[in-house]
Amino acid sequence: MPGSEAVKRTTLRSQIAEALRDEVIAGRLPSGRQFTVKEIAEQYGVSATPVREALLDLCSQGLLDVELHKGYRVREFSHADFRDMIEARTLVVEGMFRRSAEQALAAASPEALASVRRRADEAARAALAGDLDILIGYDLRFWREMAGLVANPYISDFLDRLRVQSWIFTVPLLRRLGDLRGRLWHRHSELAEAIACRDVERAQRIVVAYNRHTLELIDALT
């Protein structure tokens, strides 16, 4: 089939990028870790080309740095970086609520709102149980779908990138606590309910409380 090899390579590239991103977020590829294209290609049993393309994708997302003649390194974020991420997240979400939310939520389908609520409930359960690995996946999906209600892909992509980078910084710190039950933010369902009710002001208050909780927890750990 014409073009099938190009499609296959593109799919492989995205699969490798997603797998590596998950490894970085979970801390299995820790900050500062160096590796080469050859190392990753051998790990996944694929050729170098889709690996190189996947790594460049992750560089463009701010997750990896290219090291001349050495390969790649997982980016290291500082506490100051994290506070800047929170500020950026706050501005994006506030702008989203202020300019787009009411109109977008009014047009949101019941199916889309129900999906956001399911993601919220799953994330909240994982947070209450202190299951960090499960929480990360559902939390990212929840915020991705919630931002998707606004129907602006630039907002969705930027917010997702900020949230991924935030997790990369916080995960190693949170793992030091051991038992995370009762320590993680778990008001996803309340936020989803506010969104479903088109209560933008309540949703904003919940997000502000969330950011405050996150900063206080991470400040205490650092």
PABAFI-430865 format. One record per residue (C-alpha): residue in three letters; x, y, z. Coordinates in steps of 0.02 Angstrom, whole numbers. Example, Ala and Ser with C-alpha at 12.3 -4.5 7.8 and 13.67 -1.06 7.14 Angstrom:
<node><rest>Ala</rest><xx>615</xx><yy>-225</yy><zz>390</zz></node>
<node><rest>Ser</rest><xx>684</xx><yy>-53</yy><zz>357</zz></node>
! end
This chain:
<node><rest>Met</rest><xx>0</xx><yy>0</yy><zz>0</zz></node>
<node><rest>Pro</rest><xx>76</xx><yy>169</yy><zz>-51</zz></node>
<node><rest>Gly</rest><xx>141</xx><yy>266</yy><zz>98</zz></node>
<node><rest>Ser</rest><xx>113</xx><yy>124</yy><zz>221</zz></node>
<node><rest>Glu</rest><xx>295</xx><yy>126</yy><zz>279</zz></node>
<node><rest>Ala</rest><xx>284</xx><yy>313</yy><zz>317</zz></node>
<node><rest>Val</rest><xx>123</xx><yy>286</yy><zz>414</zz></node>
<node><rest>Lys</rest><xx>200</xx><yy>142</yy><zz>510</zz></node>
<node><rest>Arg</rest><xx>353</xx><yy>246</yy><zz>555</zz></node>
<node><rest>Thr</rest><xx>246</xx><yy>393</yy><zz>611</zz></node>
<node><rest>Thr</rest><xx>142</xx><yy>278</yy><zz>721</zz></node>
<node><rest>Leu</rest><xx>298</xx><yy>198</yy><zz>793</zz></node>
<node><rest>Arg</rest><xx>371</xx><yy>370</yy><zz>826</zz></node>
<node><rest>Ser</rest><xx>217</xx><yy>425</yy><zz>924</zz></node>
<node><rest>Gln</rest><xx>212</xx><yy>260</yy><zz>1021</zz></node>
<node><rest>Ile</rest><xx>394</xx><yy>276</yy><zz>1072</zz></node>
<node><rest>Ala</rest><xx>371</xx><yy>459</yy><zz>1119</zz></node>
<node><rest>Glu</rest><xx>219</xx><yy>417</yy><zz>1226</zz></node>
<node><rest>Ala</rest><xx>308</xx><yy>271</yy><zz>1311</zz></node>
<node><rest>Leu</rest><xx>461</xx><yy>375</yy><zz>1351</zz></node>
<node><rest>Arg</rest><xx>355</xx><yy>519</yy><zz>1413</zz></node>
<node><rest>Asp</rest><xx>268</xx><yy>400</yy><zz>1533</zz></node>
<node><rest>Glu</rest><xx>438</xx><yy>338</yy><zz>1593</zz></node>
<node><rest>Val</rest><xx>497</xx><yy>516</yy><zz>1625</zz></node>
<node><rest>Ile</rest><xx>338</xx><yy>568</yy><zz>1716</zz></node>
<node><rest>Ala</rest><xx>342</xx><yy>413</yy><zz>1827</zz></node>
<node><rest>Gly</rest><xx>523</xx><yy>446</yy><zz>1870</zz></node>
<node><rest>Arg</rest><xx>587</xx><yy>284</yy><zz>1795</zz></node>
<node><rest>Leu</rest><xx>690</xx><yy>394</yy><zz>1679</zz></node>
<node><rest>Pro</rest><xx>742</xx><yy>518</yy><zz>1815</zz></node>
<node><rest>Ser</rest><xx>793</xx><yy>699</yy><zz>1792</zz></node>
<node><rest>Gly</rest><xx>971</xx><yy>715</yy><zz>1733</zz></node>
<node><rest>Arg</rest><xx>977</xx><yy>539</yy><zz>1660</zz></node>
<node><rest>Gln</rest><xx>1080</xx><yy>530</yy><zz>1499</zz></node>
<node><rest>Phe</rest><xx>1048</xx><yy>408</yy><zz>1358</zz></node>
<node><rest>Thr</rest><xx>1078</xx><yy>387</yy><zz>1172</zz></node>
<node><rest>Val</rest><xx>968</xx><yy>348</yy><zz>1022</zz></node>
<node><rest>Lys</rest><xx>1054</xx><yy>178</yy><zz>1008</zz></node>
<node><rest>Glu</rest><xx>1014</xx><yy>136</yy><zz>1189</zz></node>
<node><rest>Ile</rest><xx>828</xx><yy>173</yy><zz>1168</zz></node>
<node><rest>Ala</rest><xx>820</xx><yy>87</yy><zz>998</zz></node>
<node><rest>Glu</rest><xx>894</xx><yy>-71</yy><zz>1072</zz></node>
<node><rest>Gln</rest><xx>776</xx><yy>-61</yy><zz>1221</zz></node>
<node><rest>Tyr</rest><xx>622</xx><yy>-56</yy><zz>1109</zz></node>
<node><rest>Gly</rest><xx>693</xx><yy>-166</yy><zz>972</zz></node>
<node><rest>Val</rest><xx>668</xx><yy>-39</yy><zz>833</zz></node>
<node><rest>Ser</rest><xx>774</xx><yy>59</yy><zz>711</zz></node>
<node><rest>Ala</rest><xx>857</xx><yy>223</yy><zz>757</zz></node>
<node><rest>Thr</rest><xx>751</xx><yy>336</yy><zz>645</zz></node>
<node><rest>Pro</rest><xx>583</xx><yy>331</yy><zz>738</zz></node>
<node><rest>Val</rest><xx>677</xx><yy>341</yy><zz>904</zz></node>
<node><rest>Arg</rest><xx>772</xx><yy>495</yy><zz>850</zz></node>
<node><rest>Glu</rest><xx>610</xx><yy>576</yy><zz>791</zz></node>
<node><rest>Ala</rest><xx>521</xx><yy>530</yy><zz>954</zz></node>
<node><rest>Leu</rest><xx>663</xx><yy>604</yy><zz>1057</zz></node>
<node><rest>Leu</rest><xx>656</xx><yy>765</yy><zz>958</zz></node>
<node><rest>Asp</rest><xx>468</xx><yy>773</yy><zz>992</zz></node>
<node><rest>Leu</rest><xx>503</xx><yy>759</yy><zz>1178</zz></node>
<node><rest>Cys</rest><xx>635</xx><yy>895</yy><zz>1164</zz></node>
<node><rest>Ser</rest><xx>506</xx><yy>1009</yy><zz>1084</zz></node>
<node><rest>Gln</rest><xx>391</xx><yy>973</yy><zz>1231</zz></node>
<node><rest>Gly</rest><xx>526</xx><yy>1031</yy><zz>1352</zz></node>
<node><rest>Leu</rest><xx>555</xx><yy>859</yy><zz>1428</zz></node>
<node><rest>Leu</rest><xx>728</xx><yy>821</yy><zz>1358</zz></node>
<node><rest>Asp</rest><xx>885</xx><yy>918</yy><zz>1318</zz></node>
<node><rest>Val</rest><xx>1004</xx><yy>876</yy><zz>1177</zz></node>
<node><rest>Glu</rest><xx>1184</xx><yy>857</yy><zz>1234</zz></node>
<node><rest>Leu</rest><xx>1312</xx><yy>881</yy><zz>1096</zz></node>
<node><rest>His</rest><xx>1408</xx><yy>719</yy><zz>1059</zz></node>
<node><rest>Lys</rest><xx>1326</xx><yy>637</yy><zz>1211</zz></node>
<node><rest>Gly</rest><xx>1145</xx><yy>606</yy><zz>1163</zz></node>
<node><rest>Tyr</rest><xx>999</xx><yy>663</yy><zz>1268</zz></node>
<node><rest>Arg</rest><xx>967</xx><yy>707</yy><zz>1449</zz></node>
<node><rest>Val</rest><xx>804</xx><yy>713</yy><zz>1546</zz></node>
<node><rest>Arg</rest><xx>775</xx><yy>895</yy><zz>1588</zz></node>
<node><rest>Glu</rest><xx>799</xx><yy>946</yy><zz>1768</zz></node>
<node><rest>Phe</rest><xx>673</xx><yy>1070</yy><zz>1837</zz></node>
<node><rest>Ser</rest><xx>705</xx><yy>1178</yy><zz>1990</zz></node>
<node><rest>His</rest><xx>586</xx><yy>1234</yy><zz>2126</zz></node>
<node><rest>Ala</rest><xx>584</xx><yy>1406</yy><zz>2044</zz></node>
<node><rest>Asp</rest><xx>536</xx><yy>1323</yy><zz>1879</zz></node>
<node><rest>Phe</rest><xx>393</xx><yy>1235</yy><zz>1967</zz></node>
<node><rest>Arg</rest><xx>325</xx><yy>1396</yy><zz>2043</zz></node>
<node><rest>Asp</rest><xx>331</xx><yy>1473</yy><zz>1868</zz></node>
<node><rest>Met</rest><xx>236</xx><yy>1322</yy><zz>1800</zz></node>
<node><rest>Ile</rest><xx>100</xx><yy>1347</yy><zz>1931</zz></node>
<node><rest>Glu</rest><xx>88</xx><yy>1531</yy><zz>1888</zz></node>
<node><rest>Ala</rest><xx>76</xx><yy>1490</yy><zz>1702</zz></node>
<node><rest>Arg</rest><xx>-55</xx><yy>1355</yy><zz>1735</zz></node>
<node><rest>Thr</rest><xx>-155</xx><yy>1478</yy><zz>1838</zz></node>
<node><rest>Leu</rest><xx>-152</xx><yy>1610</yy><zz>1702</zz></node>
<node><rest>Val</rest><xx>-201</xx><yy>1486</yy><zz>1567</zz></node>
<node><rest>Val</rest><xx>-347</xx><yy>1415</yy><zz>1666</zz></node>
<node><rest>Glu</rest><xx>-406</xx><yy>1586</yy><zz>1725</zz></node>
<node><rest>Gly</rest><xx>-401</xx><yy>1649</yy><zz>1547</zz></node>
<node><rest>Met</rest><xx>-491</xx><yy>1494</yy><zz>1487</zz></node>
<node><rest>Phe</rest><xx>-630</xx><yy>1517</yy><zz>1613</zz></node>
<node><rest>Arg</rest><xx>-643</xx><yy>1704</yy><zz>1589</zz></node>
<node><rest>Arg</rest><xx>-647</xx><yy>1710</yy><zz>1399</zz></node>
<node><rest>Ser</rest><xx>-708</xx><yy>1543</yy><zz>1336</zz></node>
<node><rest>Ala</rest><xx>-784</xx><yy>1435</yy><zz>1470</zz></node>
<node><rest>Glu</rest><xx>-963</xx><yy>1495</yy><zz>1481</zz></node>
<node><rest>Gln</rest><xx>-994</xx><yy>1487</yy><zz>1295</zz></node>
<node><rest>Ala</rest><xx>-898</xx><yy>1324</yy><zz>1274</zz></node>
<node><rest>Leu</rest><xx>-982</xx><yy>1239</yy><zz>1421</zz></node>
<node><rest>Ala</rest><xx>-1153</xx><yy>1291</yy><zz>1358</zz></node>
<node><rest>Ala</rest><xx>-1111</xx><yy>1203</yy><zz>1195</zz></node>
<node><rest>Ala</rest><xx>-1030</xx><yy>1050</yy><zz>1274</zz></node>
<node><rest>Ser</rest><xx>-1119</xx><yy>887</yy><zz>1240</zz></node>
<node><rest>Pro</rest><xx>-1186</xx><yy>779</yy><zz>1383</zz></node>
<node><rest>Glu</rest><xx>-1069</xx><yy>641</yy><zz>1325</zz></node>
<node><rest>Ala</rest><xx>-915</xx><yy>753</yy><zz>1339</zz></node>
<node><rest>Leu</rest><xx>-965</xx><yy>813</yy><zz>1512</zz></node>
<node><rest>Ala</rest><xx>-999</xx><yy>635</yy><zz>1568</zz></node>
<node><rest>Ser</rest><xx>-826</xx><yy>582</yy><zz>1508</zz></node>
<node><rest>Val</rest><xx>-745</xx><yy>724</yy><zz>1605</zz></node>
<node><rest>Arg</rest><xx>-842</xx><yy>669</yy><zz>1760</zz></node>
<node><rest>Arg</rest><xx>-783</xx><yy>489</yy><zz>1740</zz></node>
<node><rest>Arg</rest><xx>-603</xx><yy>545</yy><zz>1727</zz></node>
<node><rest>Ala</rest><xx>-627</xx><yy>656</yy><zz>1878</zz></node>
<node><rest>Asp</rest><xx>-700</xx><yy>516</yy><zz>1985</zz></node>
<node><rest>Glu</rest><xx>-559</xx><yy>398</yy><zz>1935</zz></node>
<node><rest>Ala</rest><xx>-427</xx><yy>529</yy><zz>1975</zz></node>
<node><rest>Ala</rest><xx>-508</xx><yy>570</yy><zz>2142</zz></node>
<node><rest>Arg</rest><xx>-512</xx><yy>387</yy><zz>2193</zz></node>
<node><rest>Ala</rest><xx>-329</xx><yy>364</yy><zz>2149</zz></node>
<node><rest>Ala</rest><xx>-281</xx><yy>522</yy><zz>2244</zz></node>
<node><rest>Leu</rest><xx>-376</xx><yy>470</yy><zz>2400</zz></node>
<node><rest>Ala</rest><xx>-295</xx><yy>298</yy><zz>2392</zz></node>
<node><rest>Gly</rest><xx>-124</xx><yy>378</yy><zz>2375</zz></node>
<node><rest>Asp</rest><xx>-92</xx><yy>283</yy><zz>2213</zz></node>
<node><rest>Leu</rest><xx>23</xx><yy>405</yy><zz>2124</zz></node>
<node><rest>Asp</rest><xx>51</xx><yy>305</yy><zz>1965</zz></node>
<node><rest>Ile</rest><xx>-136</xx><yy>281</yy><zz>1935</zz></node>
<node><rest>Leu</rest><xx>-171</xx><yy>462</yy><zz>1981</zz></node>
<node><rest>Ile</rest><xx>-49</xx><yy>535</yy><zz>1856</zz></node>
<node><rest>Gly</rest><xx>-132</xx><yy>450</yy><zz>1708</zz></node>
<node><rest>Tyr</rest><xx>-309</xx><yy>495</yy><zz>1756</zz></node>
<node><rest>Asp</rest><xx>-262</xx><yy>671</yy><zz>1811</zz></node>
<node><rest>Leu</rest><xx>-183</xx><yy>709</yy><zz>1643</zz></node>
<node><rest>Arg</rest><xx>-332</xx><yy>638</yy><zz>1550</zz></node>
<node><rest>Phe</rest><xx>-452</xx><yy>736</yy><zz>1659</zz></node>
<node><rest>Trp</rest><xx>-368</xx><yy>903</yy><zz>1628</zz></node>
<node><rest>Arg</rest><xx>-344</xx><yy>863</yy><zz>1443</zz></node>
<node><rest>Glu</rest><xx>-529</xx><yy>826</yy><zz>1420</zz></node>
<node><rest>Met</rest><xx>-582</xx><yy>974</yy><zz>1526</zz></node>
<node><rest>Ala</rest><xx>-474</xx><yy>1092</yy><zz>1423</zz></node>
<node><rest>Gly</rest><xx>-541</xx><yy>1008</yy><zz>1268</zz></node>
<node><rest>Leu</rest><xx>-716</xx><yy>1072</yy><zz>1310</zz></node>
<node><rest>Val</rest><xx>-654</xx><yy>1245</yy><zz>1264</zz></node>
<node><rest>Ala</rest><xx>-617</xx><yy>1179</yy><zz>1089</zz></node>
<node><rest>Asn</rest><xx>-454</xx><yy>1274</yy><zz>1073</zz></node>
<node><rest>Pro</rest><xx>-313</xx><yy>1150</yy><zz>1036</zz></node>
<node><rest>Tyr</rest><xx>-177</xx><yy>1278</yy><zz>1075</zz></node>
<node><rest>Ile</rest><xx>-243</xx><yy>1300</yy><zz>1252</zz></node>
<node><rest>Ser</rest><xx>-263</xx><yy>1112</yy><zz>1275</zz></node>
<node><rest>Asp</rest><xx>-87</xx><yy>1073</yy><zz>1213</zz></node>
<node><rest>Phe</rest><xx>-4</xx><yy>1210</yy><zz>1316</zz></node>
<node><rest>Leu</rest><xx>-95</xx><yy>1163</yy><zz>1475</zz></node>
<node><rest>Asp</rest><xx>-54</xx><yy>979</yy><zz>1449</zz></node>
<node><rest>Arg</rest><xx>130</xx><yy>1021</yy><zz>1426</zz></node>
<node><rest>Leu</rest><xx>132</xx><yy>1123</yy><zz>1587</zz></node>
<node><rest>Arg</rest><xx>47</xx><yy>984</yy><zz>1684</zz></node>
<node><rest>Val</rest><xx>168</xx><yy>853</yy><zz>1621</zz></node>
<node><rest>Gln</rest><xx>317</xx><yy>960</yy><zz>1669</zz></node>
<node><rest>Ser</rest><xx>240</xx><yy>991</yy><zz>1840</zz></node>
<node><rest>Trp</rest><xx>222</xx><yy>804</yy><zz>1870</zz></node>
<node><rest>Ile</rest><xx>402</xx><yy>774</yy><zz>1818</zz></node>
<node><rest>Phe</rest><xx>460</xx><yy>893</yy><zz>1954</zz></node>
<node><rest>Thr</rest><xx>340</xx><yy>837</yy><zz>2090</zz></node>
<node><rest>Val</rest><xx>341</xx><yy>647</yy><zz>2071</zz></node>
<node><rest>Pro</rest><xx>516</xx><yy>617</yy><zz>2146</zz></node>
<node><rest>Leu</rest><xx>472</xx><yy>729</yy><zz>2293</zz></node>
<node><rest>Leu</rest><xx>304</xx><yy>645</yy><zz>2323</zz></node>
<node><rest>Arg</rest><xx>381</xx><yy>471</yy><zz>2319</zz></node>
<node><rest>Arg</rest><xx>487</xx><yy>519</yy><zz>2469</zz></node>
<node><rest>Leu</rest><xx>330</xx><yy>530</yy><zz>2575</zz></node>
<node><rest>Gly</rest><xx>293</xx><yy>345</yy><zz>2558</zz></node>
<node><rest>Asp</rest><xx>110</xx><yy>338</yy><zz>2609</zz></node>
<node><rest>Leu</rest><xx>20</xx><yy>471</yy><zz>2508</zz></node>
<node><rest>Arg</rest><xx>-156</xx><yy>438</yy><zz>2570</zz></node>
<node><rest>Gly</rest><xx>-236</xx><yy>601</yy><zz>2622</zz></node>
<node><rest>Arg</rest><xx>-92</xx><yy>705</yy><zz>2554</zz></node>
<node><rest>Leu</rest><xx>-141</xx><yy>724</yy><zz>2371</zz></node>
<node><rest>Trp</rest><xx>-269</xx><yy>844</yy><zz>2299</zz></node>
<node><rest>His</rest><xx>-429</xx><yy>748</yy><zz>2263</zz></node>
<node><rest>Arg</rest><xx>-564</xx><yy>874</yy><zz>2221</zz></node>
<node><rest>His</rest><xx>-574</xx><yy>826</yy><zz>2037</zz></node>
<node><rest>Ser</rest><xx>-755</xx><yy>770</yy><zz>2055</zz></node>
<node><rest>Glu</rest><xx>-806</xx><yy>936</yy><zz>2135</zz></node>
<node><rest>Leu</rest><xx>-724</xx><yy>1029</yy><zz>1991</zz></node>
<node><rest>Ala</rest><xx>-811</xx><yy>918</yy><zz>1863</zz></node>
<node><rest>Glu</rest><xx>-978</xx><yy>950</yy><zz>1950</zz></node>
<node><rest>Ala</rest><xx>-950</xx><yy>1138</yy><zz>1943</zz></node>
<node><rest>Ile</rest><xx>-908</xx><yy>1124</yy><zz>1758</zz></node>
<node><rest>Ala</rest><xx>-1062</xx><yy>1017</yy><zz>1723</zz></node>
<node><rest>Cys</rest><xx>-1170</xx><yy>1147</yy><zz>1813</zz></node>
<node><rest>Arg</rest><xx>-1088</xx><yy>1287</yy><zz>1712</zz></node>
<node><rest>Asp</rest><xx>-1035</xx><yy>1366</yy><zz>1877</zz></node>
<node><rest>Val</rest><xx>-878</xx><yy>1452</yy><zz>1816</zz></node>
<node><rest>Glu</rest><xx>-848</xx><yy>1551</yy><zz>1976</zz></node>
<node><rest>Arg</rest><xx>-854</xx><yy>1396</yy><zz>2085</zz></node>
<node><rest>Ala</rest><xx>-738</xx><yy>1305</yy><zz>1964</zz></node>
<node><rest>Gln</rest><xx>-614</xx><yy>1449</yy><zz>1976</zz></node>
<node><rest>Arg</rest><xx>-617</xx><yy>1444</yy><zz>2166</zz></node>
<node><rest>Ile</rest><xx>-581</xx><yy>1257</yy><zz>2164</zz></node>
<node><rest>Val</rest><xx>-434</xx><yy>1281</yy><zz>2046</zz></node>
<node><rest>Val</rest><xx>-362</xx><yy>1420</yy><zz>2155</zz></node>
<node><rest>Ala</rest><xx>-375</xx><yy>1306</yy><zz>2308</zz></node>
<node><rest>Tyr</rest><xx>-293</xx><yy>1166</yy><zz>2209</zz></node>
<node><rest>Asn</rest><xx>-144</xx><yy>1273</yy><zz>2161</zz></node>
<node><rest>Arg</rest><xx>-126</xx><yy>1333</yy><zz>2341</zz></node>
<node><rest>His</rest><xx>-129</xx><yy>1154</yy><zz>2404</zz></node>
<node><rest>Thr</rest><xx>2</xx><yy>1101</yy><zz>2277</zz></node>
<node><rest>Leu</rest><xx>120</xx><yy>1243</yy><zz>2316</zz></node>
<node><rest>Glu</rest><xx>107</xx><yy>1218</yy><zz>2504</zz></node>
<node><rest>Leu</rest><xx>140</xx><yy>1032</yy><zz>2489</zz></node>
<node><rest>Ile</rest><xx>289</xx><yy>1050</yy><zz>2373</zz></node>
<node><rest>Asp</rest><xx>361</xx><yy>1198</yy><zz>2469</zz></node>
<node><rest>Ala</rest><xx>359</xx><yy>1089</yy><zz>2625</zz></node>
<node><rest>Leu</rest><xx>451</xx><yy>950</yy><zz>2534</zz></node>
<node><rest>Thr</rest><xx>585</xx><yy>1063</yy><zz>2462</zz></node>
! end
